[in-house]
Amino acid sequence: MIQATRIKRASLFTLAFAMASGCDTHEKVSVMSYPEPDSPGARILLEKCGMCHAAPLPSSHVASIWPGVLQRMQIRMTSKGQRALQPEETTILLDYLQRHARIAE
C-alpha cells in the first residue's frame, strides 16, 4: 500500500514536471518559429494577436488575404472592449505578415 502511494506520487510529480517543462519549451519554440522574432511586426503580432489566441504564423495565409484578416480581427477586438490597433501598428503588422506570407500556389 505504501509502495503504491509512493509510485503514484512519483508519477504525478514526473507528469507535472514534464508538463511544466513542455509548456516552457513550447513557448520558446513558438516564438523562435516566427520570422524576425525581434522585429516590430513580430512583437505586435505576438503581443496583440496573442492576447486572445495563439498568434498565427505569417505563412498561415497568402499576402492578399492578410488585410481582410486584420480588419476582421480589429472588429472583434473592439467588440470585446479592447483597443484596436493604431494605424501605425496596423501598417507595421500588415507589412510583416505580407513579407512572410505563404507563397500562392
C-alpha positions in Angstrom: 0.0 0.0 0.0 2.8 2.5 0.9 4.7 1.4 -2.2 1.7 2.1 -4.4 1.2 5.6 -2.8 4.9 6.4 -3.5 4.6 5.3 -7.1 1.5 7.5 -7.6 3.2 10.5 -6.1 6.3 10.0 -8.2 4.2 9.6 -11.3 2.3 12.7 -10.5 5.5 14.7 -9.8 7.0 13.4 -13.1 3.9 14.3 -15.1 3.7 17.8 -13.5 7.4 18.4 -14.2 7.1 17.2 -17.8 4.0 19.4 -18.4 5.7 22.5 -16.9 8.9 21.8 -18.9 6.9 21.2 -22.0 5.0 24.5 -21.7 8.2 26.4 -21.3 9.9 24.7 -24.2 6.8 25.1 -26.4 6.6 28.8 -25.7 10.2 29.3 -26.6 9.9 27.2 -29.8 6.8 29.1 -30.8 8.4 32.5 -30.5 11.5 31.3 -32.3 9.5 29.9 -35.2 8.3 33.3 -36.2 10.4 35.1 -38.8 12.4 38.0 -37.5 11.1 37.4 -33.9 12.6 40.6 -32.5 11.2 42.9 -35.3 8.4 45.4 -34.5 6.0 43.4 -36.7 6.6 40.2 -34.8 6.3 41.9 -31.5 3.0 43.4 -32.4 1.8 40.1 -33.7 2.8 38.2 -30.6 1.6 40.9 -28.1 -1.7 42.0 -29.7 -2.8 38.9 -31.6 -1.6 36.6 -28.9 -3.8 38.2 -26.2 -6.9 36.2 -27.2 -5.5 33.2 -29.2 -2.2 31.8 -30.4 -0.7 34.3 -32.8 -0.8 32.8 -36.3 2.3 32.3 -38.3 2.6 34.8 -41.2 2.7 31.8 -43.6 -0.9 30.9 -42.5 -2.2 33.0 -45.4 -1.1 34.4 -48.7 -0.3 38.1 -48.7 -3.6 39.2 -50.4 -5.7 37.6 -47.5 -3.9 39.3 -44.6 -5.6 42.7 -45.0 -9.1 41.1 -44.6 -7.9 39.0 -41.6 -6.6 42.1 -39.9 -9.7 44.0 -40.5 -11.9 41.2 -39.1 -9.6 40.9 -36.0 -9.8 44.6 -35.4 -13.6 44.4 -35.4 -13.5 41.5 -32.9 -11.1 43.4 -30.7 -13.3 46.4 -30.4 -16.5 44.3 -30.0 -14.8 42.8 -26.9 -13.9 46.2 -25.5 -10.2 46.1 -26.4 -8.4 48.9 -28.1 -8.0 48.4 -31.8 -4.5 48.7 -33.3 -3.3 52.2 -34.0 -2.9 52.9 -37.8 0.9 52.8 -37.4 0.7 49.4 -35.7 -1.6 48.1 -38.4 0.8 49.2 -41.1 3.8 47.6 -39.4 1.9 44.4 -38.7 0.5 44.1 -42.2 3.9 44.7 -43.8 5.4 42.0 -41.6 2.6 39.5 -42.3 2.7 40.1 -46.1 6.5 39.9 -46.3 6.4 36.5 -44.6 3.2 35.2 -46.1 2.7 31.9 -47.8 3.6 32.0 -51.5 0.5 31.5 -53.6 0.5 28.1 -55.3 
